[in-house]
């Protein structure tokens, strides 16, 4: 009889119910699955106090043996303990951790087939901001390691200065019309010596007053190969500079957005090209950073139909598939992670 694979899911405290769908998919596969946070780890005893979901849907906390594999869904990457655990491989993580936006951009830029799809991106510095404001009428300034659209600033050239829109969180936003000389001091205060990047702004308003991008979820399957699980358009809330669901955005089927703008044939070509680029980005990231399990890749489609690689996320969500009514893809996304874990254990023995 094969030993059950013990899989821990590392997350932040109070975040259990997000993983109910993962446990439902695990009923067929029957791994020993549990959820835990950093404070639940007992390194000396090599035990973890984690939560498992019972058949009647109740969370039960108990002691688990040291896991065979750990899925990382922990988002407070500034935590000292988290950094130590990641740096010294204290836990058997299923995939490598990605560095910041600038490092990933640099790696992708070295690939000729990807270079033409990358918006110009530079590490934040006052004089770099000045140069890029002269070159582009629209810029985005993003935290190097930010998530969920928080901390992003949109700078747009206007007749009487620059409209600066800063996203603090889902509900809080700052809007200022600043003279050119004021922009630099305002941005220096916003950045506050933290690592940010400046990115060429793109005309991604495929819908009136709303930013839209295309999210592709690519995952490893049960044979260890990359496979496109699904895709959806992310539509930002009105006059919000980001499309993230955590920023108040919503999801739509890709065809519902692309077909009216570009026609059926061109819309399909755009989607197939995004799939092709997704495979190349995934392979490139693995070649440079080690084995990965899944990536959420964000593509900007501008008003001309040109495709831009905006971002690669190593901890992508699945909620967007449920939003667009594709429960089959939502379930598959959870199932693939468990199947890939089975593959890893089968091939490592």
C-alpha positions as CSV (number, residue, x, y, z in Angstrom):
1,X,0.0,0.0,0.0
2,X,1.4,3.4,-1.0
3,X,2.1,5.9,1.7
4,X,-0.1,8.9,1.6
5,X,1.6,12.1,0.5
6,X,1.6,14.7,3.4
7,X,1.0,18.2,2.0
8,X,1.0,21.3,4.1
9,X,-0.4,24.6,2.8
10,X,1.4,27.6,4.3
11,X,-0.9,30.7,4.7
12,X,-1.5,33.7,6.9
13,X,-3.7,33.2,10.0
14,X,-7.4,33.4,9.6
15,X,-7.4,32.5,5.9
16,X,-8.7,28.9,6.1
17,X,-11.9,29.0,4.2
18,X,-10.1,30.0,1.0
19,X,-8.8,26.4,0.9
20,X,-12.1,24.6,1.2
21,X,-12.2,23.9,-2.6
22,X,-8.7,22.4,-2.5
23,X,-9.8,20.0,0.2
24,X,-12.9,19.1,-1.8
25,X,-10.7,18.2,-4.8
26,X,-8.4,16.2,-2.5
27,X,-11.3,13.8,-1.6
28,X,-10.5,11.9,-4.9
29,X,-6.8,12.0,-4.6
30,X,-6.6,11.4,-0.9
31,X,-3.4,13.2,0.1
32,X,-3.0,13.9,3.8
33,X,-3.7,17.7,3.4
34,X,-3.5,20.4,6.1
35,X,-3.3,24.2,6.3
36,X,-0.9,26.0,8.7
37,X,0.8,29.3,9.5
38,X,4.3,30.2,10.6
39,X,3.4,30.2,14.3
40,X,2.2,26.6,14.0
41,X,5.6,25.2,13.2
42,X,7.6,23.3,15.9
43,X,11.1,22.9,14.3
44,X,12.7,20.9,17.1
45,X,10.0,18.3,17.2
46,X,9.5,18.4,13.5
47,X,5.8,18.7,14.0
48,X,3.2,21.2,12.7
49,X,-0.1,22.1,14.4
50,X,-2.3,22.4,11.3
51,X,-6.0,22.5,10.3
52,X,-7.8,19.8,8.3
53,X,-11.3,19.8,7.0
54,X,-13.6,17.1,8.2
55,X,-16.2,15.4,6.0
56,X,-18.9,17.5,7.5
57,X,-17.0,20.7,6.7
58,X,-15.6,21.6,10.1
59,X,-12.0,22.8,10.6
60,X,-10.1,20.6,13.2
61,X,-6.7,21.5,14.5
62,X,-4.2,18.8,15.3
63,X,-0.6,17.8,15.1
64,X,0.8,16.6,11.8
65,X,4.1,15.0,10.8
66,X,6.6,17.0,8.9
67,X,5.2,17.4,5.4
68,X,6.6,15.8,2.2
69,X,5.7,19.0,0.3
70,X,4.6,22.5,1.2
71,X,2.5,24.8,-1.1
72,X,3.3,28.4,-0.4
73,X,0.3,30.7,-0.1
74,X,1.9,33.1,2.4
75,X,1.7,36.7,1.3
76,X,3.5,38.6,4.0
77,X,6.9,38.2,2.4
78,X,8.5,40.9,4.6
79,X,8.2,38.6,7.6
80,X,11.7,37.8,9.0
81,X,10.8,34.2,9.9
82,X,9.3,33.6,6.4
83,X,12.5,35.0,4.8
84,X,14.7,32.7,6.9
85,X,12.5,29.7,6.2
86,X,12.7,30.4,2.5
87,X,16.4,31.3,2.4
88,X,17.5,28.2,4.3
89,X,14.9,25.7,2.8
90,X,13.6,24.8,6.3
91,X,10.5,23.5,4.7
92,X,10.1,21.3,1.5
93,X,8.5,23.9,-0.7
94,X,6.9,22.6,-3.9
95,X,8.3,25.5,-5.9
96,X,10.9,28.2,-5.8
97,X,10.1,31.8,-4.7
98,X,10.3,34.4,-7.4
99,X,12.4,37.6,-6.9
100,X,11.0,41.2,-7.5
101,X,9.6,42.6,-10.7
102,X,12.8,44.1,-11.9
103,X,14.8,40.9,-11.7
104,X,12.1,39.0,-13.6
105,X,11.8,41.7,-16.2
106,X,15.6,41.5,-16.7
107,X,15.5,37.7,-17.2
108,X,12.6,37.8,-19.6
109,X,14.2,40.7,-21.6
110,X,17.2,38.4,-22.4
111,X,14.9,36.2,-24.5
112,X,14.5,37.7,-28.0
113,X,11.0,36.3,-28.5
114,X,9.8,37.9,-25.3
115,X,11.7,41.3,-25.5
116,X,9.2,42.9,-28.0
117,X,6.3,42.1,-25.7
118,X,7.8,43.8,-22.6
119,X,7.0,47.4,-21.7
120,X,10.0,49.5,-20.9
121,X,10.8,49.0,-17.2
122,X,13.4,50.6,-14.9
123,X,14.2,50.5,-11.2
124,X,12.8,53.6,-9.5
125,X,15.1,56.6,-9.1
126,X,14.3,60.3,-9.3
127,X,16.4,61.0,-12.4
128,X,15.0,57.8,-14.1
129,X,11.4,59.1,-13.5
130,X,12.4,62.4,-15.1
131,X,13.7,60.7,-18.2
132,X,10.7,58.4,-18.6
133,X,8.2,61.3,-18.1
134,X,9.9,63.0,-21.0
135,X,9.6,59.8,-23.1
136,X,6.1,58.6,-22.2
137,X,2.8,60.4,-21.5
138,X,1.7,57.6,-19.2
139,X,3.7,55.7,-16.5
140,X,3.1,53.2,-13.7
141,X,5.2,53.1,-10.6
142,X,4.9,49.7,-8.8
143,X,6.4,48.2,-5.6
144,X,9.1,45.7,-6.5
145,X,7.4,43.0,-4.4
146,X,3.9,44.3,-4.2
147,X,0.7,42.2,-4.5
148,X,-3.0,42.9,-5.2
149,X,-2.4,46.3,-6.8
150,X,-1.5,48.0,-3.5
151,X,1.0,50.8,-3.7
152,X,0.8,51.3,-7.5
153,X,0.8,54.9,-8.8
154,X,-0.4,56.0,-12.2
155,X,1.1,59.2,-13.7
156,X,-0.6,60.7,-16.7
157,X,0.5,63.8,-18.5
158,X,-2.2,66.4,-18.8
159,X,-2.4,69.9,-20.3
160,X,-2.0,71.6,-16.9
161,X,0.4,69.2,-15.2
162,X,0.4,65.5,-14.2
163,X,-2.6,63.5,-12.9
164,X,-1.2,61.2,-10.2
165,X,-3.4,58.4,-8.9
166,X,-2.1,56.3,-6.0
167,X,-3.7,53.0,-5.0
168,X,-3.4,52.5,-1.2
169,X,-5.8,49.6,-0.9
170,X,-9.1,48.4,-2.4
171,X,-11.1,51.3,-0.9
172,X,-8.5,54.1,-0.6
173,X,-7.1,56.1,-3.4
174,X,-5.2,59.4,-3.7
175,X,-5.7,61.7,-6.8
176,X,-3.6,64.8,-7.3
177,X,-3.1,67.1,-10.2
178,X,0.6,68.2,-9.8
179,X,3.0,70.5,-11.6
180,X,5.9,68.7,-13.1
181,X,8.4,69.9,-10.4
182,X,5.9,68.7,-7.7
183,X,5.7,65.1,-9.1
184,X,9.2,64.2,-8.1
185,X,8.9,65.2,-4.4
186,X,5.5,63.6,-4.2
187,X,6.8,60.3,-5.7
188,X,9.9,60.3,-3.4
189,X,7.6,60.5,-0.4
190,X,5.4,57.7,-1.8
191,X,8.3,55.4,-2.5
192,X,9.9,56.3,0.8
193,X,13.2,54.5,-0.1
194,X,11.4,51.2,-0.7
195,X,12.2,49.3,-4.0
196,X,9.9,50.3,-6.8
197,X,10.0,50.0,-10.6
198,X,8.8,52.5,-13.2
199,X,7.0,51.0,-16.1
200,X,5.9,52.3,-19.5
201,X,2.2,53.0,-19.4
202,X,0.0,51.2,-21.9
203,X,-3.4,52.0,-23.4
204,X,-5.3,49.1,-21.8
205,X,-8.7,50.8,-21.7
206,X,-10.5,48.2,-23.8
207,X,-13.7,49.2,-21.9
208,X,-14.7,52.9,-21.1
209,X,-12.8,54.2,-18.0
210,X,-11.6,50.8,-17.0
211,X,-8.2,49.1,-17.2
212,X,-8.4,45.5,-18.5
213,X,-5.8,42.8,-18.8
214,X,-5.8,39.1,-19.6
215,X,-4.8,36.6,-16.9
216,X,-3.5,33.2,-17.9
217,X,-3.1,30.5,-15.3
218,X,-0.5,28.0,-16.4
219,X,0.2,24.9,-14.1
220,X,2.2,21.7,-14.0
221,X,0.1,18.7,-14.7
222,X,0.2,15.1,-13.4
223,X,3.1,14.3,-15.9
224,X,5.1,17.3,-14.8
225,X,4.5,19.3,-18.0
226,X,3.3,22.9,-18.2
227,X,-0.4,23.1,-19.2
228,X,-2.7,26.1,-19.7
229,X,-5.5,25.7,-17.2
230,X,-7.6,28.7,-18.3
231,X,-7.7,32.4,-18.9
232,X,-10.0,35.4,-18.2
233,X,-10.1,39.1,-18.6
234,X,-9.7,41.1,-15.4
235,X,-11.6,44.4,-15.6
236,X,-10.7,47.1,-13.1
237,X,-13.2,49.2,-11.2
238,X,-14.1,52.5,-12.8
239,X,-11.2,55.0,-12.7
240,X,-9.0,52.6,-10.7
241,X,-5.4,52.2,-12.0
242,X,-5.3,48.4,-11.5
243,X,-7.4,45.5,-12.7
244,X,-6.8,43.2,-9.7
245,X,-9.9,41.6,-8.1
246,X,-8.6,42.7,-4.7
247,X,-8.7,46.2,-6.0
248,X,-12.4,46.0,-6.8
249,X,-12.0,44.5,-10.3
250,X,-14.2,41.8,-11.9
251,X,-13.8,39.0,-14.4
252,X,-15.1,38.4,-17.9
253,X,-14.8,35.7,-20.5
254,X,-12.0,36.7,-22.9
255,X,-14.2,36.4,-26.0
256,X,-16.7,38.8,-24.5
257,X,-14.1,41.6,-24.5
258,X,-11.8,40.7,-27.4
259,X,-14.4,39.7,-30.1
260,X,-16.4,43.0,-30.1
261,X,-13.1,45.0,-30.3
262,X,-11.0,42.9,-32.7
263,X,-13.3,40.5,-34.4
264,X,-13.5,36.7,-33.9
265,X,-10.4,35.7,-35.9
266,X,-8.0,38.4,-34.4
267,X,-9.4,37.8,-30.9
268,X,-8.6,34.1,-31.2
269,X,-5.1,34.9,-32.5
270,X,-4.5,37.2,-29.5
271,X,-5.5,34.4,-27.2
272,X,-3.3,31.7,-28.9
273,X,-0.3,34.1,-28.8
274,X,-0.9,34.7,-25.1
275,X,-0.8,30.9,-24.6
276,X,2.4,30.6,-26.6
277,X,4.1,33.4,-24.6
278,X,2.9,31.8,-21.4
279,X,4.7,28.6,-22.1
280,X,7.9,30.5,-23.0
281,X,7.7,32.7,-19.9
282,X,7.2,29.6,-17.7
283,X,10.2,27.8,-19.2
284,X,12.4,30.9,-19.0
285,X,11.5,31.4,-15.3
286,X,12.2,27.8,-14.5
287,X,15.5,27.9,-16.3
288,X,16.6,30.8,-14.2
289,X,15.0,30.2,-10.8
290,X,14.3,26.5,-10.5
291,X,11.2,24.3,-10.4
292,X,7.8,26.0,-10.3
293,X,4.3,24.6,-9.8
294,X,2.1,27.4,-11.3
295,X,2.2,30.9,-12.6
296,X,-0.4,33.6,-13.1
297,X,0.7,35.6,-16.1
298,X,-0.9,39.0,-16.8
299,X,-1.0,40.3,-20.4
300,X,-1.9,43.7,-21.4
301,X,-3.8,44.0,-24.7
302,X,-3.7,47.5,-26.0
303,X,-6.2,49.3,-28.2
304,X,-4.3,48.2,-31.3
305,X,-4.3,44.5,-30.3
306,X,-0.6,44.4,-29.4
307,X,0.3,42.0,-26.5
308,X,2.4,43.1,-23.6
309,X,3.7,41.0,-20.7
310,X,2.8,42.9,-17.6
311,X,3.6,40.6,-14.7
312,X,4.3,37.0,-13.5
313,X,2.8,35.9,-10.2
314,X,4.0,32.8,-8.4
315,X,1.0,32.6,-6.0
316,X,-2.0,33.1,-8.4
317,X,-5.6,32.9,-7.2
318,X,-8.4,30.9,-8.8
319,X,-11.4,33.1,-7.9
320,X,-11.6,34.7,-11.3
321,X,-12.8,31.4,-12.9
322,X,-15.7,31.3,-10.4
323,X,-16.5,34.9,-11.3
324,X,-16.9,34.2,-15.0
325,X,-19.0,31.1,-14.3
326,X,-16.3,28.5,-15.2
327,X,-16.5,26.3,-12.2
328,X,-14.9,23.5,-14.2
329,X,-11.7,25.6,-14.5
330,X,-11.9,26.6,-10.9
331,X,-12.0,22.9,-9.8
332,X,-9.2,22.0,-12.3
333,X,-6.9,24.7,-11.0
334,X,-7.2,23.2,-7.5
335,X,-6.9,19.6,-8.8
336,X,-3.7,20.3,-10.8
337,X,-1.8,21.4,-7.8
338,X,-2.6,18.1,-6.1
339,X,-1.8,16.1,-9.2
340,X,1.5,17.7,-9.6
341,X,2.3,16.9,-5.9
342,X,1.6,13.3,-6.7
343,X,3.9,13.4,-9.7
344,X,6.7,14.9,-7.6
345,X,6.5,12.2,-5.0
346,X,6.2,9.4,-7.5
347,X,9.3,10.5,-9.5
348,X,11.4,11.3,-6.4
349,X,11.2,7.7,-5.0
